[in-house]
């Protein structure tokens, strides 16, 4: 193995590892981190960075989701009900993104993420909910007609935002699952990963058809992301919910600041 290949692997593998850790631990695809890192550090075009990352997100999300499934922290039926409209929303949003002024929408989304992040960190909303109606066990969730309609709406909104703004849906979906469907946090993480995999599939196929997937980079990223997703999910399952809420809320706050600064700057 040449020195160039070793140096390249030493650069790409940690990106995959970080992406996998984020996916497994917090139910997000990790593309928000890996796309800019691959683009700027590896030196590929934006299209190749996006296409290659999508190809990595698909198996990485499924690895993390399997770990949650084995622990009973995933609702497959909910993921499918939410995932199908999310795919349709992504396709529609992608085809109509040029009609939308993305700047104001992104700033509004950043404000919403900031408020949600602050609530997760402070735990205020969760405390109020616990006083009003103590959170039940994971098995207490049932797919009522209201829950199905809510899941479809969540999927459409997540898909639209992903298609319109080119952002991952995990950090939108997890709070939506918690607030609107009242899922326990770890169940929201696990279920989100399946939806992310479903949404990533058509995008990966389209980018592959346009030769925007670099197989070599994807394989090197997978060498880090697959064990990263397993480790991240194991970490999440063994960590107290309040700690996870604090860390996930902090991530939302940081992302909100980055989004707002990038759009307003």
Backbone as JSON, one array per atom type, in Angstrom:
{
  "sequence": "XXXXXXXXXXXXXXXXXXXXXXXXXXXXXXXXXXXXXXXXXXXXXXXXXXXXXXXXXXXXXXXXXXXXXXXXXXXXXXXXXXXXXXXXXXXXXXXXXXXXXXXXXXXXXXXXXXXXXXXXXXXXXXXXXXXXXXXXXXXXXXXXXXXXXXXXXXXXXXXXXXXXXXXXXXXXXXXXXXXXXXXXXXXXXXXXXXXXXXXXXXXXXXXXXXXXXXXXXXXXXXXXXXXXXXXXXXXXXXXXXXXXXXXXXXXXXXXXXXXXXXXXX",
  "N": [[0.85, -1.19, 0.0], [0.67, 2.14, -0.97], [2.19, 5.26, 0.14], [0.59, 7.44, -0.44], [-1.98, 6.36, -0.63], [-2.34, 5.45, 1.98], [-2.22, 7.9, 3.36], [-4.47, 9.15, 2.31], [-6.48, 7.41, 3.19], [-6.2, 7.78, 5.92], [-7.24, 10.28, 6.11], [-9.88, 10.16, 5.12], [-11.18, 8.02, 6.45], [-11.59, 8.84, 9.23], [-13.55, 10.81, 8.79], [-15.71, 9.27, 7.94], [-16.03, 7.77, 10.28], [-16.82, 9.74, 12.16], [-19.22, 10.56, 10.98], [-20.68, 8.17, 11.17], [-20.78, 7.82, 13.97], [-22.38, 10.04, 14.75], [-24.74, 9.37, 13.41], [-25.47, 6.87, 14.57], [-25.62, 7.52, 17.31], [-27.41, 9.67, 17.54], [-29.46, 9.52, 15.68], [-29.28, 10.86, 13.23], [-28.36, 11.57, 9.82], [-25.72, 12.34, 9.36], [-24.69, 13.61, 7.2], [-24.61, 16.37, 7.24], [-22.24, 16.99, 8.38], [-20.3, 15.37, 7.08], [-20.48, 15.92, 4.29], [-19.48, 18.67, 3.76], [-16.88, 18.24, 4.78], [-15.81, 16.17, 3.18], [-15.92, 17.45, 0.73], [-14.2, 19.72, 1.01], [-11.83, 18.83, 2.29], [-11.09, 16.43, 1.03], [-11.24, 17.2, -1.57], [-13.13, 17.1, -3.73], [-15.86, 17.63, -6.09], [-18.91, 19.43, -5.26], [-21.2, 17.97, -5.98], [-20.24, 15.33, -6.16], [-19.41, 14.99, -3.52], [-21.86, 15.09, -2.18], [-23.3, 12.97, -3.42], [-21.64, 10.75, -2.87], [-21.63, 10.77, -0.07], [-24.35, 10.27, 0.44], [-24.52, 7.65, -0.49], [-23.04, 6.41, 1.45], [-24.47, 7.0, 3.76], [-26.77, 5.44, 3.58], [-26.22, 2.48, 4.1], [-24.98, 2.91, 6.56], [-26.92, 4.1, 8.22], [-28.74, 1.98, 8.37], [-27.27, 0.06, 9.75], [-26.98, 1.27, 12.29], [-29.72, 1.47, 12.88], [-30.46, -1.22, 13.1], [-29.26, -1.99, 15.47], [-30.74, -0.48, 17.33], [-33.21, -1.66, 16.83], [-32.88, -4.3, 17.76], [-32.83, -3.78, 20.43], [-35.37, -3.05, 20.95], [-36.03, -0.42, 20.47], [-37.2, 0.86, 18.28], [-39.62, 1.57, 15.8], [-40.75, -0.08, 13.25], [-43.03, 0.03, 11.49], [-43.92, 2.66, 11.78], [-41.71, 4.01, 10.77], [-41.81, 3.31, 8.06], [-44.3, 4.37, 7.31], [-43.77, 7.05, 7.66], [-41.54, 7.34, 6.05], [-42.12, 6.89, 3.28], [-43.83, 9.12, 2.35], [-41.88, 11.02, 2.88], [-39.91, 10.53, 0.98], [-41.35, 11.18, -1.35], [-41.81, 13.87, -0.81], [-39.19, 14.83, -0.84], [-38.46, 14.45, -3.53], [-40.32, 16.13, -4.8], [-39.62, 18.6, -3.61], [-36.98, 18.89, -4.49], [-37.3, 19.25, -7.24], [-38.57, 21.68, -7.3], [-37.07, 23.55, -6.03], [-35.84, 25.79, -7.12], [-37.81, 27.65, -7.3], [-38.22, 28.7, -4.85], [-37.38, 31.02, -2.31], [-34.72, 30.37, -0.62], [-33.23, 31.43, 1.48], [-34.65, 32.94, 3.51], [-36.3, 30.9, 4.45], [-34.45, 29.08, 5.46], [-33.29, 30.58, 7.53], [-35.52, 30.87, 9.19], [-35.9, 28.2, 9.83], [-33.53, 27.77, 11.21], [-33.95, 29.34, 13.48], [-36.09, 27.95, 14.64], [-34.8, 25.5, 15.16], [-32.94, 26.39, 17.01], [-34.58, 27.13, 19.18], [-35.74, 24.64, 19.8], [-33.42, 23.23, 20.43], [-32.55, 24.63, 22.71], [-34.66, 24.01, 24.41], [-34.35, 21.23, 24.64], [-31.86, 21.13, 25.92], [-32.34, 22.53, 28.3], [-34.45, 21.08, 29.3], [-36.98, 21.89, 29.94], [-39.48, 21.68, 28.55], [-39.86, 18.9, 28.61], [-40.06, 18.45, 31.33], [-42.44, 19.81, 31.92], [-44.22, 18.32, 30.39], [-44.01, 15.88, 31.67], [-45.17, 16.45, 34.12], [-47.77, 17.01, 33.36], [-48.61, 14.71, 31.95], [-47.28, 11.82, 32.63], [-44.56, 10.24, 30.95], [-44.96, 7.27, 29.16], [-44.04, 3.76, 28.8], [-41.91, 2.45, 26.13], [-43.44, 0.66, 24.64], [-45.97, 1.68, 24.77], [-46.75, 3.24, 22.68], [-48.98, 3.53, 19.96], [-50.21, 2.96, 16.67], [-52.43, 4.91, 15.97], [-55.13, 6.41, 14.08], [-54.75, 9.16, 14.15], [-52.03, 9.3, 14.81], [-50.92, 8.15, 12.53], [-51.61, 9.99, 10.52], [-50.24, 12.21, 11.49], [-47.6, 11.24, 11.3], [-47.34, 10.98, 8.53], [-47.53, 13.67, 7.77], [-45.24, 14.67, 9.05], [-43.3, 13.27, 7.6], [-43.69, 14.34, 5.0], [-43.05, 17.06, 5.41], [-40.38, 16.9, 6.33], [-39.21, 15.7, 4.07], [-39.73, 17.67, 2.09], [-38.24, 19.88, 3.08], [-35.69, 18.77, 2.98], [-35.41, 18.38, 0.23], [-35.8, 21.01, -0.78], [-33.88, 22.59, 0.54], [-31.61, 21.11, 0.69], [-30.75, 19.72, 2.98], [-30.16, 17.39, 5.67], [-32.62, 15.22, 7.19], [-32.73, 14.25, 9.78], [-32.23, 15.8, 12.13], [-34.47, 17.31, 12.19], [-36.53, 15.51, 12.2], [-36.24, 13.91, 14.55], [-36.83, 15.68, 16.83], [-39.5, 16.21, 16.02], [-40.71, 13.69, 16.17], [-40.52, 13.35, 18.94], [-41.93, 15.56, 20.05], [-44.43, 15.68, 18.66], [-45.38, 13.07, 18.28], [-44.81, 12.01, 20.67], [-42.77, 10.17, 21.24], [-40.4, 8.2, 23.07], [-37.02, 9.31, 23.51], [-34.87, 7.63, 22.57], [-36.23, 5.81, 20.98], [-37.12, 7.54, 19.05], [-34.67, 8.22, 17.89], [-33.84, 5.7, 16.78], [-35.98, 5.07, 15.0], [-35.89, 7.25, 13.3], [-33.51, 6.77, 11.92], [-34.16, 4.7, 10.15], [-35.98, 5.97, 8.45], [-34.29, 7.88, 7.35], [-32.59, 6.2, 5.88], [-34.41, 5.21, 4.01], [-35.07, 7.57, 2.61], [-32.58, 8.23, 1.62], [-32.07, 6.32, -0.32], [-33.34, 6.68, -3.05], [-32.02, 9.07, -3.74], [-29.35, 8.29, -3.75], [-29.34, 6.48, -5.89], [-29.98, 8.18, -8.06], [-27.78, 9.97, -8.03], [-25.74, 8.14, -8.49], [-26.35, 7.34, -11.09], [-25.66, 9.64, -12.4], [-22.99, 9.56, -12.11], [-21.9, 10.55, -9.74], [-21.02, 9.34, -7.5], [-18.29, 8.39, -5.77], [-16.71, 5.5, -5.68], [-14.41, 4.54, -4.4], [-13.87, 6.45, -2.38], [-16.27, 6.22, -0.97], [-16.1, 3.56, -0.03], [-13.92, 3.74, 1.7], [-14.91, 5.58, 3.54], [-17.01, 4.07, 4.57], [-15.62, 2.15, 5.95], [-15.09, 3.45, 8.27], [-17.57, 4.52, 9.06], [-19.43, 2.43, 9.46], [-18.55, 0.82, 11.77], [-18.62, 3.05, 13.41], [-21.34, 3.78, 13.51], [-22.36, 1.57, 14.85], [-21.02, 1.75, 17.32], [-21.91, 4.29, 18.11], [-24.7, 3.91, 18.39], [-24.71, 1.99, 20.42], [-23.6, 3.51, 22.47], [-25.64, 5.43, 22.79], [-27.82, 3.84, 23.61], [-26.95, 3.03, 26.09], [-26.79, 5.28, 27.58], [-28.11, 7.81, 29.73], [-31.33, 9.28, 29.22], [-31.62, 12.06, 29.68], [-29.02, 13.01, 29.49], [-28.53, 12.47, 26.81], [-30.44, 14.13, 25.67], [-29.4, 16.62, 26.35], [-26.93, 16.64, 24.97], [-27.79, 16.24, 22.3], [-29.46, 18.46, 22.02], [-27.55, 20.47, 22.25], [-26.11, 20.05, 19.91], [-28.07, 20.74, 18.05], [-28.3, 23.48, 18.62], [-25.75, 24.44, 17.88], [-25.76, 23.81, 15.13], [-27.92, 25.39, 14.32], [-26.91, 27.97, 14.74], [-24.79, 27.93, 12.91], [-26.19, 27.61, 10.46], [-27.77, 29.98, 10.42], [-25.77, 31.95, 10.51], [-24.41, 31.41, 8.14], [-26.38, 31.91, 6.18], [-27.25, 34.56, 6.71], [-24.87, 35.84, 6.67]],
  "CA": [[0.0, 0.0, 0.0], [1.51, 3.31, -1.11], [2.06, 6.29, 1.16], [-0.54, 8.3, -0.82], [-3.22, 5.66, -0.26], [-2.41, 5.46, 3.45], [-2.54, 9.26, 3.77], [-5.87, 9.4, 1.93], [-7.31, 6.63, 4.1], [-6.12, 8.42, 7.23], [-8.06, 11.48, 6.05], [-11.28, 9.86, 4.84], [-11.76, 7.11, 7.44], [-12.15, 9.57, 10.38], [-14.79, 11.47, 8.39], [-16.74, 8.24, 8.01], [-16.24, 7.42, 11.68], [-17.6, 10.81, 12.77], [-20.56, 10.47, 10.42], [-21.33, 7.0, 11.76], [-21.05, 8.08, 15.39], [-23.53, 10.94, 14.82], [-25.92, 8.62, 12.98], [-25.85, 5.87, 15.56], [-25.91, 8.09, 18.63], [-28.47, 10.69, 17.59], [-30.48, 9.31, 14.68], [-29.15, 11.77, 12.11], [-27.58, 10.94, 8.77], [-24.3, 12.68, 9.42], [-24.29, 14.32, 5.99], [-24.38, 17.78, 7.55], [-20.82, 17.1, 8.72], [-19.41, 14.69, 6.13], [-20.48, 16.54, 2.95], [-18.46, 19.73, 3.64], [-15.55, 17.71, 5.04], [-15.37, 15.46, 1.98], [-15.74, 18.43, -0.34], [-13.06, 20.63, 1.21], [-10.61, 18.14, 2.69], [-10.71, 15.43, 0.03], [-11.04, 17.94, -2.81], [-14.02, 16.69, -4.82], [-16.93, 18.6, -6.35], [-20.04, 19.36, -4.33], [-22.09, 16.88, -6.4], [-19.61, 14.06, -5.77], [-19.44, 14.93, -2.06], [-23.24, 14.77, -1.79], [-23.64, 11.63, -3.89], [-20.85, 9.76, -2.14], [-22.12, 10.74, 1.31], [-25.65, 9.59, 0.43], [-24.25, 6.22, -0.63], [-22.52, 5.94, 2.74], [-25.52, 7.15, 4.76], [-27.74, 4.34, 3.47], [-25.88, 1.32, 4.96], [-24.63, 3.35, 7.92], [-28.18, 4.27, 8.96], [-29.33, 0.67, 8.61], [-26.47, -0.6, 10.81], [-27.42, 1.87, 13.54], [-31.13, 1.13, 13.12], [-30.53, -2.62, 13.52], [-28.9, -2.04, 16.89], [-31.91, 0.0, 18.06], [-34.28, -2.64, 16.66], [-32.62, -5.42, 18.66], [-33.12, -3.33, 21.8], [-36.77, -2.66, 21.04], [-36.11, 1.04, 20.45], [-37.48, 1.25, 16.91], [-40.96, 1.2, 15.36], [-40.62, -0.21, 11.8], [-44.22, 0.48, 10.76], [-43.91, 4.12, 11.79], [-40.65, 4.45, 9.87], [-42.29, 3.16, 6.68], [-45.38, 5.34, 7.11], [-43.14, 8.37, 7.58], [-40.49, 7.35, 5.03], [-42.64, 6.97, 1.92], [-44.11, 10.52, 2.0], [-40.63, 11.8, 2.93], [-39.29, 10.37, -0.34], [-42.13, 11.98, -2.29], [-41.54, 15.28, -0.49], [-37.83, 15.14, -1.3], [-38.5, 14.55, -4.99], [-41.05, 17.35, -5.15], [-38.83, 19.76, -3.19], [-35.8, 19.01, -5.34], [-37.7, 19.76, -8.54], [-39.14, 23.03, -7.19], [-36.22, 24.36, -5.16], [-35.47, 27.06, -7.77], [-38.92, 28.58, -7.18], [-38.32, 29.1, -3.45], [-36.31, 31.81, -1.73], [-34.26, 29.49, 0.44], [-32.55, 32.12, 2.57], [-35.57, 33.21, 4.62], [-36.76, 29.62, 4.99], [-33.36, 28.51, 6.23], [-33.16, 31.36, 8.76], [-36.66, 30.5, 10.04], [-35.61, 26.86, 10.32], [-32.46, 27.9, 12.2], [-34.57, 29.85, 14.71], [-36.84, 26.84, 15.22], [-33.83, 24.55, 15.7], [-32.36, 27.0, 18.21], [-35.57, 27.03, 20.27], [-35.84, 23.23, 20.17], [-32.17, 22.89, 21.1], [-32.57, 25.21, 24.06], [-35.61, 23.25, 25.2], [-33.73, 19.94, 24.94], [-30.78, 21.33, 26.89], [-32.91, 22.95, 29.59], [-35.37, 20.06, 29.79], [-38.2, 22.53, 30.43], [-40.66, 21.07, 27.93], [-40.0, 17.53, 29.08], [-40.55, 18.52, 32.71], [-43.85, 20.2, 31.88], [-44.96, 17.18, 29.87], [-44.02, 14.84, 32.71], [-46.15, 16.85, 35.13], [-49.12, 16.93, 32.8], [-48.9, 13.33, 31.6], [-46.01, 11.1, 32.7], [-44.21, 9.48, 29.74], [-45.1, 5.84, 29.35], [-42.97, 2.92, 28.27], [-41.79, 2.44, 24.68], [-44.5, -0.15, 24.05], [-47.25, 2.36, 24.9], [-47.09, 3.91, 21.43], [-49.8, 2.76, 19.03], [-50.46, 3.66, 15.41], [-53.81, 5.35, 15.79], [-55.32, 7.19, 12.85], [-54.13, 10.46, 14.37], [-50.58, 9.12, 14.74], [-50.57, 7.89, 11.14], [-51.7, 11.27, 9.8], [-49.12, 13.03, 11.97], [-46.37, 10.69, 10.74], [-47.32, 11.33, 7.1], [-47.23, 15.1, 7.69], [-43.83, 14.81, 9.4], [-42.53, 12.79, 6.46], [-43.78, 15.31, 3.9], [-42.3, 18.27, 5.76], [-38.95, 16.56, 6.33], [-38.81, 15.52, 2.69], [-39.74, 18.96, 1.41], [-37.1, 20.67, 3.54], [-34.49, 18.14, 2.46], [-35.34, 18.66, -1.2], [-35.71, 22.44, -1.04], [-32.71, 23.23, 1.13], [-30.44, 20.24, 0.63], [-30.3, 19.4, 4.33], [-30.62, 16.11, 6.18], [-33.87, 15.35, 7.92], [-32.71, 13.65, 11.1], [-32.33, 16.75, 13.24], [-35.85, 17.82, 12.19], [-37.41, 14.39, 12.47], [-36.16, 13.46, 15.95], [-37.71, 16.53, 17.67], [-40.89, 16.05, 15.61], [-41.17, 12.44, 16.78], [-40.63, 13.53, 20.39], [-42.96, 16.55, 20.4], [-45.74, 15.47, 18.03], [-45.82, 11.69, 18.49], [-44.48, 11.69, 22.07], [-41.91, 8.99, 21.32], [-39.18, 8.3, 23.89], [-35.92, 9.84, 22.7], [-34.11, 6.59, 21.89], [-37.1, 5.27, 19.94], [-37.08, 8.54, 17.99], [-33.38, 8.04, 17.21], [-33.84, 4.48, 15.98], [-36.96, 5.17, 13.92], [-35.37, 8.26, 12.38], [-32.47, 6.18, 11.08], [-34.8, 3.95, 9.06], [-36.53, 6.96, 7.51], [-33.13, 8.45, 6.64], [-32.15, 5.21, 4.89], [-35.42, 5.19, 2.94], [-34.94, 8.8, 1.84], [-31.27, 8.24, 0.96], [-32.02, 5.35, -1.41], [-33.52, 7.25, -4.4], [-30.97, 10.05, -3.99], [-28.12, 7.55, -4.09], [-29.5, 5.94, -7.25], [-29.89, 9.28, -9.02], [-26.4, 10.45, -8.08], [-24.93, 7.1, -9.11], [-26.62, 7.42, -12.53], [-24.93, 10.8, -12.9], [-21.59, 9.32, -11.79], [-21.52, 11.44, -8.64], [-20.63, 8.51, -6.36], [-16.91, 7.91, -5.86], [-16.73, 4.2, -5.0], [-13.24, 4.41, -3.53], [-14.09, 7.28, -1.2], [-17.38, 5.63, -0.22], [-15.62, 2.36, 0.66], [-13.05, 4.18, 2.8], [-15.77, 6.17, 4.56], [-17.76, 2.98, 5.2], [-14.73, 1.47, 6.9], [-15.2, 4.17, 9.53], [-18.95, 4.82, 9.45], [-20.14, 1.23, 9.92], [-18.28, 0.63, 13.21], [-19.04, 4.26, 14.11], [-22.79, 3.69, 13.74], [-22.57, 0.56, 15.89], [-20.56, 2.32, 18.59], [-22.8, 5.4, 18.47], [-25.97, 3.38, 18.87], [-24.46, 1.37, 21.71], [-23.45, 4.62, 23.42], [-26.95, 6.02, 23.04], [-28.67, 2.91, 24.35], [-26.44, 2.87, 27.46], [-26.69, 6.61, 28.18], [-29.36, 8.33, 30.26], [-32.05, 10.12, 28.28], [-31.37, 13.48, 29.9], [-27.7, 13.31, 28.92], [-28.69, 12.49, 25.35], [-31.18, 15.35, 25.32], [-28.48, 17.76, 26.47], [-25.96, 16.6, 23.87], [-28.5, 16.45, 21.04], [-29.88, 19.86, 22.01], [-26.36, 21.28, 21.99], [-25.82, 19.91, 18.48], [-29.06, 21.56, 17.35], [-27.95, 24.89, 18.81], [-24.57, 24.72, 17.05], [-26.19, 23.79, 13.73], [-28.76, 26.57, 14.09], [-26.02, 29.14, 14.63], [-24.07, 27.81, 11.63], [-27.13, 27.88, 9.37], [-28.13, 31.4, 10.43], [-24.58, 32.74, 10.16], [-24.12, 31.2, 6.71], [-27.4, 32.56, 5.34], [-27.29, 36.01, 6.94], [-23.55, 36.38, 6.33]],
  "C": [[0.89, 1.25, 0.0], [1.24, 4.33, -0.01], [0.87, 7.2, 0.86], [-1.87, 7.67, -0.41], [-3.41, 5.67, 1.25], [-2.81, 6.85, 3.95], [-3.99, 9.59, 3.47], [-6.82, 8.66, 2.86], [-7.34, 7.26, 5.48], [-6.96, 9.7, 7.28], [-9.54, 11.15, 5.95], [-11.93, 9.0, 5.92], [-12.3, 7.84, 8.67], [-13.43, 10.33, 10.04], [-15.95, 10.48, 8.45], [-17.06, 7.85, 9.45], [-17.11, 8.46, 12.38], [-19.04, 10.77, 12.29], [-21.33, 9.31, 11.03], [-21.68, 7.2, 13.22], [-22.28, 8.97, 15.55], [-24.81, 10.2, 14.44], [-26.39, 7.67, 14.07], [-26.29, 6.46, 16.88], [-27.14, 8.96, 18.66], [-29.49, 10.59, 16.45], [-30.46, 10.28, 13.53], [-28.2, 11.17, 11.08], [-26.09, 11.2, 8.82], [-23.81, 13.46, 8.22], [-23.97, 15.78, 6.23], [-22.91, 18.03, 7.9], [-19.94, 16.54, 7.61], [-19.38, 15.34, 4.76], [-19.45, 17.67, 2.85], [-17.04, 19.22, 3.89], [-14.99, 16.99, 3.82], [-15.07, 16.46, 0.86], [-14.43, 19.21, -0.17], [-11.76, 19.9, 1.54], [-10.14, 17.13, 1.64], [-10.53, 16.09, -1.33], [-11.87, 17.45, -3.97], [-15.09, 17.76, -5.02], [-18.06, 18.42, -5.35], [-20.97, 18.21, -4.68], [-21.53, 15.52, -5.98], [-19.63, 13.9, -4.25], [-20.83, 14.52, -1.57], [-23.59, 13.34, -2.17], [-22.91, 10.54, -3.12], [-21.32, 9.63, -0.7], [-23.46, 10.04, 1.41], [-25.45, 8.07, 0.35], [-23.75, 5.61, 0.67], [-23.61, 5.97, 3.81], [-26.48, 5.96, 4.76], [-27.37, 3.12, 4.31], [-25.56, 1.71, 6.39], [-25.88, 3.49, 8.78], [-28.8, 2.93, 9.31], [-28.59, -0.1, 9.7], [-26.9, -0.05, 12.18], [-28.84, 1.47, 13.89], [-31.27, -0.31, 13.62], [-30.22, -2.77, 15.01], [-30.06, -1.57, 17.75], [-33.04, -1.02, 17.99], [-34.11, -3.81, 17.62], [-32.95, -5.07, 20.1], [-34.55, -2.88, 21.98], [-36.98, -1.16, 21.03], [-36.36, 1.56, 19.03], [-38.87, 0.75, 16.54], [-40.95, 1.12, 13.83], [-41.81, 0.33, 11.02], [-44.29, 1.99, 10.69], [-42.87, 4.66, 10.83], [-41.1, 4.37, 8.42], [-43.37, 4.18, 6.36], [-44.82, 6.75, 6.94], [-42.19, 8.45, 6.39], [-41.02, 7.53, 3.62], [-43.02, 8.41, 1.54], [-42.87, 11.41, 2.06], [-39.9, 11.72, 1.59], [-40.02, 11.23, -1.37], [-41.9, 13.46, -2.07], [-40.17, 15.72, -0.97], [-37.79, 15.34, -2.81], [-39.18, 15.84, -5.42], [-40.22, 18.6, -4.81], [-37.63, 19.98, -4.07], [-36.15, 19.63, -6.69], [-38.21, 21.2, -8.49], [-38.28, 23.96, -6.35], [-35.88, 25.71, -5.77], [-36.6, 28.08, -7.71], [-39.0, 29.22, -5.79], [-37.13, 29.95, -3.05], [-35.83, 31.08, -0.48], [-33.69, 30.2, 1.66], [-33.47, 32.34, 3.76], [-36.07, 31.93, 5.27], [-35.7, 28.99, 5.87], [-33.17, 29.25, 7.56], [-34.29, 31.0, 9.73], [-36.44, 29.11, 10.64], [-34.53, 26.91, 11.4], [-33.02, 28.4, 13.54], [-35.34, 28.74, 15.42], [-35.9, 25.82, 15.86], [-33.19, 25.09, 16.98], [-33.3, 26.86, 19.41], [-35.7, 25.58, 20.75], [-34.59, 22.79, 20.92], [-32.12, 23.39, 22.52], [-33.52, 24.44, 24.97], [-35.03, 21.89, 25.59], [-32.67, 20.08, 26.02], [-31.34, 21.65, 28.27], [-33.82, 21.88, 30.19], [-36.7, 20.61, 30.24], [-39.44, 21.86, 29.87], [-40.91, 19.67, 28.43], [-40.52, 17.49, 30.52], [-42.03, 18.87, 32.76], [-44.72, 19.05, 31.39], [-45.08, 16.08, 30.92], [-45.04, 15.16, 33.8], [-47.58, 16.67, 34.63], [-49.54, 15.49, 32.52], [-47.58, 12.55, 31.58], [-45.8, 10.22, 31.48], [-44.27, 8.0, 30.04], [-43.91, 5.09, 28.81], [-42.98, 2.97, 26.75], [-42.97, 1.74, 24.04], [-45.85, 0.55, 24.09], [-47.68, 3.03, 23.61], [-47.92, 2.99, 20.55], [-50.11, 3.61, 17.81], [-51.95, 3.92, 15.25], [-53.91, 6.14, 14.49], [-54.69, 8.56, 12.97], [-52.61, 10.36, 14.25], [-50.13, 8.9, 13.31], [-50.58, 9.18, 10.33], [-50.54, 12.17, 10.2], [-47.8, 12.56, 11.37], [-46.24, 11.04, 9.26], [-46.95, 12.8, 6.92], [-45.76, 15.35, 8.01], [-42.95, 14.4, 8.22], [-42.53, 13.78, 5.31], [-42.94, 16.54, 4.19], [-40.8, 18.01, 5.74], [-38.44, 16.4, 4.91], [-38.74, 16.82, 1.92], [-38.52, 19.8, 1.79], [-35.79, 20.1, 3.02], [-34.31, 18.47, 0.98], [-35.13, 20.12, -1.51], [-34.38, 23.03, -0.61], [-31.46, 22.36, 1.1], [-29.88, 19.86, 1.99], [-30.84, 18.03, 4.73], [-31.84, 16.28, 7.07], [-33.84, 14.88, 9.35], [-32.89, 14.64, 12.23], [-33.66, 17.5, 13.24], [-36.79, 16.72, 12.68], [-37.41, 13.97, 13.93], [-37.0, 14.35, 16.87], [-39.18, 16.38, 17.32], [-41.48, 14.77, 16.19], [-41.41, 12.62, 18.28], [-41.8, 14.43, 20.75], [-44.35, 16.16, 19.9], [-46.28, 14.05, 18.24], [-45.49, 11.17, 19.88], [-43.67, 10.39, 22.19], [-40.8, 9.23, 22.34], [-38.0, 8.62, 22.98], [-35.2, 8.74, 21.92], [-34.93, 5.92, 20.79], [-37.14, 6.24, 18.75], [-35.78, 8.44, 17.2], [-33.42, 6.85, 16.26], [-34.78, 4.56, 14.78], [-36.51, 6.17, 12.86], [-34.35, 7.67, 11.42], [-33.05, 5.39, 9.91], [-35.35, 4.9, 8.01], [-35.4, 7.58, 6.69], [-32.63, 7.49, 5.56], [-33.11, 5.15, 3.71], [-35.26, 6.4, 2.02], [-33.63, 8.82, 1.05], [-31.22, 7.35, -0.27], [-32.22, 5.97, -2.8], [-32.45, 8.28, -4.74], [-29.67, 9.4, -4.4], [-28.19, 7.03, -5.51], [-29.34, 7.04, -8.3], [-28.46, 9.78, -9.16], [-25.48, 9.42, -8.73], [-25.12, 7.1, -10.63], [-25.87, 8.57, -13.17], [-23.43, 10.73, -12.59], [-21.06, 10.29, -10.74], [-21.15, 10.66, -7.38], [-19.22, 7.99, -6.6], [-16.81, 6.63, -5.02], [-15.58, 4.07, -4.02], [-13.41, 5.21, -2.24], [-15.19, 6.69, -0.33], [-16.92, 4.41, 0.58], [-14.75, 2.73, 1.85], [-13.86, 4.83, 3.92], [-16.54, 5.09, 5.31], [-16.91, 2.22, 6.21], [-14.75, 2.15, 8.26], [-16.63, 4.32, 10.0], [-19.71, 3.62, 9.98], [-19.82, 0.92, 11.39], [-18.7, 1.86, 14.02], [-20.52, 4.24, 14.45], [-23.09, 2.68, 14.84], [-22.17, 1.11, 17.26], [-21.48, 3.44, 19.06], [-24.12, 4.93, 19.02], [-25.82, 2.7, 20.23], [-24.31, 2.42, 22.8], [-24.8, 5.2, 23.79], [-27.81, 5.12, 23.92], [-28.24, 2.76, 25.81], [-26.36, 4.21, 28.22], [-28.06, 7.08, 28.64], [-29.99, 9.3, 29.26], [-31.72, 11.6, 28.44], [-30.01, 13.9, 29.36], [-27.78, 13.39, 27.41], [-29.43, 13.74, 24.9], [-30.26, 16.57, 25.35], [-27.5, 17.8, 25.3], [-26.64, 16.88, 22.54], [-28.97, 17.9, 20.92], [-28.71, 20.79, 21.71], [-25.97, 21.23, 20.51], [-26.79, 20.76, 17.67], [-28.72, 23.04, 17.44], [-26.78, 25.28, 17.92], [-24.96, 24.78, 15.57], [-27.04, 25.0, 13.4], [-27.92, 27.81, 13.91], [-25.27, 29.12, 13.3], [-24.97, 28.15, 10.46], [-27.45, 29.37, 9.27], [-26.95, 32.27, 10.0], [-24.27, 32.63, 8.67], [-25.11, 31.94, 5.81], [-27.38, 34.08, 5.49], [-25.95, 36.64, 6.59], [-23.35, 36.51, 4.83]]
}
